[in-house]
Amino acid sequence: MWLIDSSVGRKFIMSISGVFLILFLIFHSLMNIVVIISPESYNQICAFLGANWYAVVGSLVLALGFVIHILYALYLTFLNLRARGHEKYAVKDTPKGVEWSSQNMFVLGLIIFGFLVLHLYNFWFKMQFAELTGIHTGSFDPANGAAYVSALFNHWIYCVLYIVWLAALWFHLTHGMWSAMQTLGLNNRKWLPRLKAISNVLSTIIVLVFISVPLYYLAINIF
């Protein structure tokens, strides 16, 4: 099967799943910022995306996208290490013109995955899962997500962890976006610089919207 056996097929799957996850990040970042603008509106959004069939289907599709992206990343890393053989133990300088993020996409991905597990535990498990099953896994009301977000981000350590995750996400996105578009066909000399610029701008916007939440709670706790 060419999607697995060929390098083009594997990169195609990584690109498609990556684009899918980028669209989710855009939506999720816009949803997150609502919590500091209007907690009531945030709770209404959570209620709309809560314990109902379309939320469950959406969660399963999203989980499938993450699983495919992560498994293919692991598989590609394994193939690269196997192809390098004994050379993987040699210390080499970073090739000129190759971005740092490009050389460390797997490590950045591990950092993102680690925080994703924490994020799912704090929000999906304690909110949507609690609503779906009726089993409350915390001392808060799952229907009042804004109050829970406020309580969680009032702990400075979580704000710092969130910011570290977002820094890793920025590096991962800036390379991943233009690389995905290049794989999907926009790879000529005219478009490549434009794609890199667009990737940097869009990645920065996504991360800034996300980071506004921990920075907001850090600010109100400090001042």
C-alpha positions as CSV (number, residue, x, y, z in Angstrom):
1,M,0.0,0.0,0.0
2,W,1.6,3.2,-1.2
3,L,0.4,5.3,1.8
4,I,2.6,3.1,4.1
5,D,5.3,1.7,1.7
6,S,6.3,4.9,0.0
7,S,8.0,8.0,1.6
8,V,5.6,10.2,-0.4
9,G,2.6,8.3,0.9
10,R,3.8,8.5,4.5
11,K,4.5,12.3,4.2
12,F,1.0,12.7,2.6
13,I,-0.7,11.1,5.6
14,M,1.4,13.3,8.0
15,S,0.5,16.4,6.0
16,I,-3.3,15.7,5.9
17,S,-3.5,14.7,9.5
18,G,-1.4,17.8,10.4
19,V,-3.6,20.2,8.5
20,F,-6.7,18.6,10.2
21,L,-5.1,19.2,13.6
22,I,-4.1,22.8,12.7
23,L,-7.8,23.6,11.9
24,F,-8.7,22.2,15.3
25,L,-6.1,24.3,17.0
26,I,-7.5,27.5,15.4
27,F,-11.0,26.6,16.6
28,H,-9.7,25.6,20.1
29,S,-7.7,28.8,20.5
30,L,-10.6,31.0,19.6
31,M,-12.8,29.0,22.0
32,N,-10.2,29.3,24.8
33,I,-9.9,33.1,24.6
34,V,-13.7,33.5,25.2
35,V,-13.1,32.4,28.8
36,I,-11.4,35.6,29.7
37,I,-13.7,37.8,27.6
38,S,-17.1,36.3,28.8
39,P,-17.1,33.3,31.2
40,E,-20.9,32.9,30.5
41,S,-20.3,32.6,26.8
42,Y,-17.5,30.1,27.4
43,N,-19.9,28.0,29.5
44,Q,-22.5,28.1,26.7
45,I,-19.9,26.9,24.2
46,C,-18.9,24.1,26.5
47,A,-22.6,23.1,26.9
48,F,-23.0,23.0,23.2
49,L,-19.9,20.8,22.8
50,G,-20.7,18.8,25.9
51,A,-22.6,15.5,26.5
52,N,-24.2,15.0,23.1
53,W,-23.8,12.7,20.1
54,Y,-22.0,15.2,17.8
55,A,-19.5,16.1,20.5
56,V,-18.7,12.4,21.0
57,V,-18.3,11.8,17.3
58,G,-16.2,15.0,17.0
59,S,-14.0,13.8,19.9
60,L,-13.5,10.4,18.3
61,V,-12.6,11.9,14.9
62,L,-10.2,14.3,16.6
63,A,-8.6,11.4,18.6
64,L,-8.2,9.4,15.4
65,G,-6.4,12.3,13.8
66,F,-4.0,12.6,16.7
67,V,-3.4,8.9,16.8
68,I,-2.6,8.7,13.1
69,H,-0.3,11.8,13.2
70,I,1.5,10.4,16.3
71,L,1.9,6.9,15.0
72,Y,3.1,8.0,11.6
73,A,5.6,10.3,13.3
74,L,6.9,7.4,15.4
75,Y,7.1,5.2,12.3
76,L,9.0,7.8,10.2
77,T,11.4,8.4,13.1
78,F,12.1,4.7,13.3
79,L,12.6,4.4,9.5
80,N,15.0,7.4,9.6
81,L,17.0,5.9,12.5
82,R,17.2,2.5,10.8
83,A,18.3,4.1,7.5
84,R,21.1,6.0,9.3
85,G,22.4,2.9,11.0
86,H,25.6,3.4,13.0
87,E,25.7,7.1,11.8
88,K,23.0,7.9,14.3
89,Y,25.6,7.8,17.1
90,A,27.9,10.2,15.3
91,V,28.0,13.8,16.5
92,K,27.3,16.1,13.5
93,D,26.8,19.8,13.1
94,T,23.4,21.0,12.0
95,P,23.4,21.3,8.2
96,K,23.4,24.9,6.9
97,G,20.0,26.1,5.9
98,V,18.2,23.5,7.9
99,E,15.9,24.9,10.6
100,W,16.4,23.9,14.3
101,S,12.7,22.9,14.5
102,S,13.1,20.6,11.4
103,Q,15.9,18.7,13.2
104,N,13.9,18.4,16.4
105,M,10.3,17.8,15.3
106,F,10.1,14.4,17.1
107,V,11.4,15.9,20.5
108,L,9.0,18.8,20.1
109,G,6.2,16.3,19.3
110,L,7.0,14.4,22.5
111,I,6.7,17.6,24.6
112,I,3.4,18.5,22.9
113,F,2.1,14.9,23.4
114,G,3.1,15.0,27.1
115,F,1.1,18.1,27.7
116,L,-1.8,16.9,25.6
117,V,-2.2,13.9,28.0
118,L,-2.3,16.4,31.0
119,H,-4.7,18.7,29.1
120,L,-7.0,15.8,28.3
121,Y,-7.0,14.7,31.9
122,N,-7.7,18.2,33.3
123,F,-10.4,19.2,30.7
124,W,-11.8,16.3,28.7
125,F,-11.8,13.7,31.5
126,K,-13.0,16.1,34.2
127,M,-15.5,17.9,32.0
128,Q,-17.0,16.1,29.0
129,F,-16.3,12.6,30.3
130,A,-17.9,13.6,33.7
131,E,-21.0,14.9,31.8
132,L,-21.3,11.8,29.6
133,T,-21.0,9.3,32.4
134,G,-22.4,11.3,35.4
135,I,-19.2,10.4,37.3
136,H,-17.8,13.6,38.7
137,T,-14.0,13.3,38.9
138,G,-13.5,16.6,40.7
139,S,-15.0,18.9,43.3
140,F,-16.3,21.4,40.7
141,D,-19.5,21.5,38.6
142,P,-18.6,20.2,35.1
143,A,-21.2,22.6,33.6
144,N,-19.2,25.6,34.9
145,G,-16.1,25.2,32.9
146,A,-15.1,28.9,33.2
147,A,-14.9,28.5,37.0
148,Y,-12.7,25.4,36.6
149,V,-10.4,27.1,34.1
150,S,-10.0,30.0,36.5
151,A,-9.2,27.7,39.5
152,L,-6.7,25.7,37.4
153,F,-4.8,28.7,36.0
154,N,-4.7,30.3,39.4
155,H,-1.8,27.9,40.0
156,W,1.2,29.5,38.5
157,I,3.0,26.2,37.8
158,Y,0.2,25.2,35.4
159,C,0.5,28.5,33.6
160,V,4.3,28.0,33.2
161,L,3.8,24.4,31.9
162,Y,1.2,25.7,29.5
163,I,3.6,28.4,28.2
164,V,6.4,25.8,27.8
165,W,4.0,23.7,25.8
166,L,3.0,26.6,23.6
167,A,6.7,27.4,22.9
168,A,7.2,23.8,21.7
169,L,3.9,24.0,19.7
170,W,5.1,27.2,18.0
171,F,8.3,25.6,16.8
172,H,6.5,22.5,15.7
173,L,3.8,24.5,13.8
174,T,6.2,26.9,12.0
175,H,8.0,24.0,10.4
176,G,5.0,21.6,10.1
177,M,2.7,24.0,8.3
178,W,4.9,24.9,5.3
179,S,6.2,21.3,5.2
180,A,2.7,20.0,4.9
181,M,1.8,22.4,2.1
182,Q,5.0,21.6,0.3
183,T,4.2,17.9,0.5
184,L,0.7,18.6,-0.9
185,G,2.1,20.3,-4.0
186,L,3.0,23.9,-3.2
187,N,6.7,23.4,-3.5
188,N,8.1,25.6,-6.2
189,R,10.7,28.4,-5.5
190,K,8.1,31.1,-5.8
191,W,5.7,29.7,-3.2
192,L,8.1,28.2,-0.7
193,P,9.2,31.5,0.9
194,R,5.6,32.6,1.0
195,L,4.5,29.4,2.7
196,K,7.2,29.8,5.3
197,A,6.1,33.4,6.0
198,I,2.4,32.4,6.2
199,S,3.3,29.5,8.5
200,N,5.2,31.8,10.8
201,V,2.4,34.4,11.0
202,L,-0.4,31.8,11.4
203,S,1.6,29.8,14.0
204,T,2.3,33.0,16.0
205,I,-1.3,34.1,15.9
206,I,-2.5,30.7,17.1
207,V,0.0,30.6,19.9
208,L,-0.6,34.2,21.0
209,V,-4.3,33.5,21.3
210,F,-3.6,30.4,23.3
211,I,-1.0,32.1,25.5
212,S,-3.3,35.0,26.4
213,V,-5.2,32.7,28.8
214,P,-2.2,31.8,31.1
215,L,-0.7,35.3,30.8
216,Y,-4.1,36.8,31.8
217,Y,-4.3,34.7,35.0
218,L,-0.6,35.2,35.8
219,A,-1.2,39.0,35.5
220,I,-4.2,39.1,37.7
221,N,-2.5,37.0,40.4
222,I,0.6,39.2,40.3
223,F,-1.1,42.6,40.1
